[in-house]
Amino acid sequence: MLVVALGILLFALIARTLGGLVLEVLSPVVDFRVVIAGVLFVLVMVEIQRLLIIYLREHRVAVDFMVELGTVSTLREIVLRGVLDLAWEQVVAASVFLLALGGLLRFAGLRLGYSGRAP
C-alpha cells in the first residue's frame, strides 16, 4: 500500500513540475537554467517511478536501475552547477563516482543476463 501511495505521489509531483515548466516556458522572460533543472528533475522522477513499477511487478529492486538513477542524478547536479563553477576536487570526485557506477554496470554482470539465482 505504501509503495502504491509513493507512486501516486511521484506522479503528482511530476505533473506539478511539468505544469511549472509550461508556465516558465510561456513566460515573457525564460530562465533556461530553471527550465533545464525542471526537465532533469522530471527525468529523475520518471526513473524513480520506473523503479517503483518494477518493484511492484517483480517484488525486487534491480541494481542496474539504481545505478542509472544515481548516474542521472549526479549528471543533473553537474549540469545545474556548471563544470566551470565546481572545484577540481568535486570534478574528480564526480568522475570517480561515475566511473564506479559504470564499472558496476559493465563488470558486475548486471547487464549480461545475470538472474541472481544459484546455478
N, C-alpha and C positions, 0 to 999 in steps of 0.2 A: 504494500500500500504506500509506503514511504517513497519507493523508487518511482511509482506512478505519479505521486504528487510532485516529486522533483522534476520529472519530465514535463508535466504541465506548467510548472513554474518556469522552467527553462524556455519553453515555447513562448510563454507570455513575455519573458524578458527579451527574447529575440524579436518578437512583434513590436514591443515598445521601442527597441533600439532602431529597428527598420523605420518606424514612424518618425523618430527623431532625425534619422538620416534624410528622409524625404523632405522634412521641413528645413533641414540645413541646406540641402541642395537647392531648394526652391527659394531660399532667402536671397536678397539682393547682393549681399557680400558673403561669399563662400570661403570658409576657412578649411583648406584642404587637409590640414593636419587633423582636424576634428572628424572630417569625413573618412579619412584613411583609418583613424583609430576606431571609428564605428564599424567600418567594414571588417577590419581584422578582429574586432570583438565578436561580431556575428559569426565569423568563421570559427573562432574558438568555441563559441556556444553550440554551433552545429556539430563540431567534433564531440563535445560532451554529450549532446543529445544522441548522437550515433552510438556512443559508448553505452549510454543507458538503454537504448533499444536492444543492443546486442546482449547486454546483461539480462534483460527481461526475456529474450528469446533463448539464450543458451545457459543462463544461470552461472555464468563465469565472466571474468573480465579478461579480455585479450590484452596482453602486454604490448603488442605492436600498436594498438590504438592508443594506449597510454603514451608510448614513445612519440607517436605522431602528434598527439596533443601537446606534449612538452616541447616539441620542435616548433610547432606553430606559435605557441605562447612565447617562447624565447625570441623568435624572429619578430613577433609583434612588438615586443618591448624594444628591440634593437631598432626597428624601423621608426617607432614613435620618438625615441630619444635622438636618433641620428647617430651614425657611427662616428662622425667627426666630433660630437659632443661628449663621447664616452672617453674615460681614461683608458690608457693602453692596457692596464690590468683587467679592466672589465671586458675589453675586447678579447683578450687572451682567455679569460675565464669562460666567456660565452662560446668561444671557438672550441675549447676543450670539451665543454658540456655538449655541444652539438656533435662533435666527433665521437664522443662516448655514446650518445644516442644512436648515431649512425652505425657504430660498431655493434650495438645491441641488435639492431635490425638485421645487419648483414651476417654476423658471426654467431649469434645466439640461436640460430635455427628458427627464428620467428617467421620468416618469410619462405622457408624451404619446405613447408608442409608438415612441420613437426606437430603431432597431435597431442602431446603431453601425456600419453598413456604408456605404460610399461609394455615392452615387446612380448 
